[in-house]
Amino acid sequence: MAKRVVEPHQLDDKTRERIEGLGFFTRFPAPQIEAILNACTIEEHDPGDEIIVEGEYGASIYLLLEGRVEVLHDGDLLRVLDQPGDFFGEMSLVDFSPRTAAVRALESCRVLNIDMAELDAQPEDDKFPLMYFFYSTFSQKLSQRLRASNKEIICLRRDLSQKDD
């Protein structure tokens, strides 16, 4: 099961418009969206393909365009992502650590692979606003995930304390 890749210059207008309409891009000005699209590829994966390997270093963030993927840590399911615009792979870009989870295609899917090293090579005047929008978007999503995890921990603690009583 090999991934298939579509390069930026191969994107048709309909695909570009669909990508630009994803919620992820709502905060980005048009010139920065163009820079992002020029630094990306579209990958098509078959069911079972591992898109991200846990423990490896990576310089890409992925946006789900179509399909469903599962996020696994040590083989345990953390979540399923199934909404266009859901993104993954951002944590290792924030803290420069190995990937903390694997991501595997549950069905045929298409993902936008944004090469952050390519974006980092942008001219300084272009790079800083671009990275601001990226890290702001990452921070919001990580905060949402942390809040959800905190709620889950509180529920689990309540369950455990009730079992002890």
C-alpha positions as a Markdown table, in Angstrom:
| # | Residue | x | y | z |
|---|---|---|---|---|
| 1 | Met | 0.0 | 0.0 | 0.0 |
| 2 | Ala | 2.0 | 3.0 | -1.3 |
| 3 | Lys | 0.9 | 6.6 | -0.9 |
| 4 | Arg | 0.3 | 8.6 | -4.0 |
| 5 | Val | 1.4 | 12.2 | -4.1 |
| 6 | Val | 0.0 | 15.2 | -6.0 |
| 7 | Glu | 2.5 | 18.2 | -6.2 |
| 8 | Pro | 1.3 | 21.8 | -5.8 |
| 9 | His | 1.5 | 22.6 | -9.5 |
| 10 | Gln | -0.8 | 19.7 | -10.2 |
| 11 | Leu | -3.7 | 21.1 | -8.0 |
| 12 | Asp | -6.7 | 22.0 | -10.1 |
| 13 | Asp | -8.8 | 25.2 | -9.2 |
| 14 | Lys | -11.6 | 23.2 | -7.6 |
| 15 | Thr | -9.2 | 21.4 | -5.3 |
| 16 | Arg | -7.4 | 24.7 | -4.4 |
| 17 | Glu | -10.8 | 26.3 | -3.6 |
| 18 | Arg | -11.8 | 23.4 | -1.5 |
| 19 | Ile | -8.6 | 23.5 | 0.5 |
| 20 | Glu | -8.8 | 27.2 | 0.9 |
| 21 | Gly | -12.3 | 26.8 | 2.3 |
| 22 | Leu | -11.2 | 24.6 | 5.2 |
| 23 | Gly | -11.7 | 26.0 | 8.6 |
| 24 | Phe | -7.9 | 25.7 | 9.2 |
| 25 | Phe | -7.3 | 28.5 | 6.8 |
| 26 | Thr | -9.9 | 31.0 | 7.9 |
| 27 | Arg | -7.4 | 33.2 | 9.8 |
| 28 | Phe | -4.8 | 33.2 | 7.0 |
| 29 | Pro | -4.6 | 36.1 | 4.5 |
| 30 | Ala | -4.7 | 35.0 | 0.8 |
| 31 | Pro | -0.9 | 35.5 | 0.1 |
| 32 | Gln | -0.1 | 33.2 | 3.0 |
| 33 | Ile | -2.5 | 30.6 | 1.9 |
| 34 | Glu | -0.8 | 30.6 | -1.5 |
| 35 | Ala | 2.7 | 30.2 | 0.2 |
| 36 | Ile | 1.3 | 27.2 | 2.1 |
| 37 | Leu | -0.2 | 25.6 | -1.0 |
| 38 | Asn | 3.2 | 26.0 | -2.7 |
| 39 | Ala | 4.8 | 24.1 | 0.2 |
| 40 | Cys | 2.5 | 21.2 | 0.3 |
| 41 | Thr | 1.6 | 18.0 | -1.4 |
| 42 | Ile | -1.6 | 16.0 | -1.4 |
| 43 | Glu | -1.1 | 12.4 | -0.3 |
| 44 | Glu | -3.6 | 9.7 | -1.1 |
| 45 | His | -3.5 | 6.8 | 1.4 |
| 46 | Asp | -5.1 | 3.3 | 1.4 |
| 47 | Pro | -6.8 | 1.8 | 4.5 |
| 48 | Gly | -4.1 | 0.7 | 6.9 |
| 49 | Asp | -1.4 | 3.1 | 5.6 |
| 50 | Glu | 0.6 | 4.6 | 8.4 |
| 51 | Ile | 0.8 | 8.4 | 7.7 |
| 52 | Ile | 2.7 | 9.2 | 10.8 |
| 53 | Val | 5.0 | 6.8 | 12.6 |
| 54 | Glu | 5.1 | 7.2 | 16.4 |
| 55 | Gly | 8.6 | 8.0 | 17.7 |
| 56 | Glu | 10.0 | 9.4 | 14.4 |
| 57 | Tyr | 10.8 | 13.1 | 13.9 |
| 58 | Gly | 8.8 | 15.0 | 11.4 |
| 59 | Ala | 8.7 | 18.4 | 9.8 |
| 60 | Ser | 5.2 | 18.2 | 8.3 |
| 61 | Ile | 1.7 | 18.9 | 9.5 |
| 62 | Tyr | -1.2 | 17.1 | 7.9 |
| 63 | Leu | -4.7 | 18.3 | 7.1 |
| 64 | Leu | -7.4 | 15.8 | 6.5 |
| 65 | Leu | -9.1 | 16.4 | 3.2 |
| 66 | Glu | -11.2 | 13.2 | 2.8 |
| 67 | Gly | -11.6 | 10.0 | 4.7 |
| 68 | Arg | -11.0 | 8.9 | 8.3 |
| 69 | Val | -7.8 | 8.4 | 10.2 |
| 70 | Glu | -7.1 | 7.0 | 13.7 |
| 71 | Val | -4.6 | 8.4 | 16.1 |
| 72 | Leu | -2.8 | 5.8 | 18.2 |
| 73 | His | -0.4 | 5.9 | 21.1 |
| 74 | Asp | 1.4 | 2.6 | 21.9 |
| 75 | Gly | -1.3 | 0.9 | 19.9 |
| 76 | Asp | -4.1 | 2.4 | 22.0 |
| 77 | Leu | -6.8 | 4.5 | 20.2 |
| 78 | Leu | -6.7 | 8.1 | 21.2 |
| 79 | Arg | -9.2 | 9.5 | 18.7 |
| 80 | Val | -10.6 | 9.2 | 15.2 |
| 81 | Leu | -10.4 | 12.2 | 12.9 |
| 82 | Asp | -13.0 | 12.4 | 10.2 |
| 83 | Gln | -13.7 | 16.0 | 9.4 |
| 84 | Pro | -12.2 | 17.9 | 6.5 |
| 85 | Gly | -9.7 | 20.3 | 8.0 |
| 86 | Asp | -8.9 | 18.2 | 11.0 |
| 87 | Phe | -5.1 | 18.4 | 11.4 |
| 88 | Phe | -2.5 | 16.3 | 13.0 |
| 89 | Gly | 1.3 | 16.2 | 13.5 |
| 90 | Glu | 1.5 | 19.6 | 14.9 |
| 91 | Met | 2.8 | 18.7 | 18.4 |
| 92 | Ser | 6.3 | 17.7 | 17.2 |
| 93 | Leu | 6.5 | 21.0 | 15.3 |
| 94 | Val | 5.8 | 22.9 | 18.5 |
| 95 | Asp | 8.2 | 21.2 | 20.8 |
| 96 | Phe | 10.7 | 19.6 | 18.2 |
| 97 | Ser | 10.2 | 16.2 | 19.8 |
| 98 | Pro | 9.6 | 12.8 | 18.1 |
| 99 | Arg | 6.0 | 12.1 | 17.1 |
| 100 | Thr | 4.0 | 11.0 | 20.2 |
| 101 | Ala | 1.4 | 9.1 | 18.3 |
| 102 | Ala | 0.9 | 7.1 | 15.1 |
| 103 | Val | -1.7 | 8.1 | 12.5 |
| 104 | Arg | -3.2 | 5.4 | 10.3 |
| 105 | Ala | -5.8 | 5.6 | 7.5 |
| 106 | Leu | -9.0 | 3.8 | 8.4 |
| 107 | Glu | -10.3 | 4.1 | 4.9 |
| 108 | Ser | -9.0 | 5.6 | 1.7 |
| 109 | Cys | -8.1 | 9.2 | 2.5 |
| 110 | Arg | -6.5 | 12.3 | 1.1 |
| 111 | Val | -4.3 | 14.5 | 3.3 |
| 112 | Leu | -2.6 | 17.8 | 2.7 |
| 113 | Asn | 1.0 | 17.4 | 3.8 |
| 114 | Ile | 2.4 | 20.9 | 4.6 |
| 115 | Asp | 6.2 | 20.9 | 4.8 |
| 116 | Met | 7.1 | 23.3 | 7.6 |
| 117 | Ala | 10.8 | 23.2 | 6.6 |
| 118 | Glu | 9.8 | 24.6 | 3.2 |
| 119 | Leu | 7.7 | 27.4 | 4.9 |
| 120 | Asp | 10.6 | 28.1 | 7.3 |
| 121 | Ala | 12.8 | 28.8 | 4.2 |
| 122 | Gln | 10.5 | 31.7 | 3.2 |
| 123 | Pro | 11.9 | 35.2 | 3.2 |
| 124 | Glu | 11.9 | 36.7 | 6.7 |
| 125 | Asp | 9.3 | 39.3 | 6.0 |
| 126 | Asp | 6.9 | 36.6 | 4.8 |
| 127 | Lys | 7.9 | 33.9 | 7.3 |
| 128 | Phe | 7.0 | 35.6 | 10.6 |
| 129 | Pro | 3.4 | 36.5 | 9.8 |
| 130 | Leu | 2.9 | 33.0 | 8.3 |
| 131 | Met | 4.3 | 31.3 | 11.4 |
| 132 | Tyr | 2.3 | 33.5 | 13.7 |
| 133 | Phe | -0.9 | 32.2 | 12.1 |
| 134 | Phe | 0.3 | 28.6 | 12.2 |
| 135 | Tyr | 1.2 | 28.7 | 15.8 |
| 136 | Ser | -1.9 | 30.6 | 16.8 |
| 137 | Thr | -4.0 | 28.0 | 15.1 |
| 138 | Phe | -2.0 | 25.2 | 16.8 |
| 139 | Ser | -2.3 | 26.8 | 20.2 |
| 140 | Gln | -6.1 | 27.0 | 19.9 |
| 141 | Lys | -6.4 | 23.4 | 18.9 |
| 142 | Leu | -4.0 | 22.2 | 21.5 |
| 143 | Ser | -5.9 | 24.2 | 24.1 |
| 144 | Gln | -9.2 | 22.6 | 23.0 |
| 145 | Arg | -7.6 | 19.1 | 23.2 |
| 146 | Leu | -6.1 | 19.9 | 26.6 |
| 147 | Arg | -9.5 | 21.1 | 28.0 |
| 148 | Ala | -11.2 | 17.9 | 26.6 |
| 149 | Ser | -8.4 | 15.7 | 28.2 |
| 150 | Asn | -8.9 | 17.6 | 31.5 |
| 151 | Lys | -12.6 | 16.8 | 31.5 |
| 152 | Glu | -11.9 | 13.2 | 30.8 |
| 153 | Ile | -9.4 | 13.0 | 33.6 |
| 154 | Ile | -11.9 | 14.6 | 36.0 |
| 155 | Cys | -14.6 | 12.0 | 35.0 |
| 156 | Leu | -12.1 | 9.1 | 35.4 |
| 157 | Arg | -11.1 | 10.4 | 38.9 |
| 158 | Arg | -14.8 | 10.7 | 39.9 |
| 159 | Asp | -15.4 | 7.1 | 38.7 |
| 160 | Leu | -12.4 | 5.8 | 40.6 |
| 161 | Ser | -13.3 | 7.6 | 43.8 |
| 162 | Gln | -16.9 | 6.3 | 43.6 |
| 163 | Lys | -15.5 | 2.7 | 43.2 |
| 164 | Asp | -13.4 | 3.3 | 46.3 |
| 165 | Asp | -16.4 | 4.3 | 48.4 |
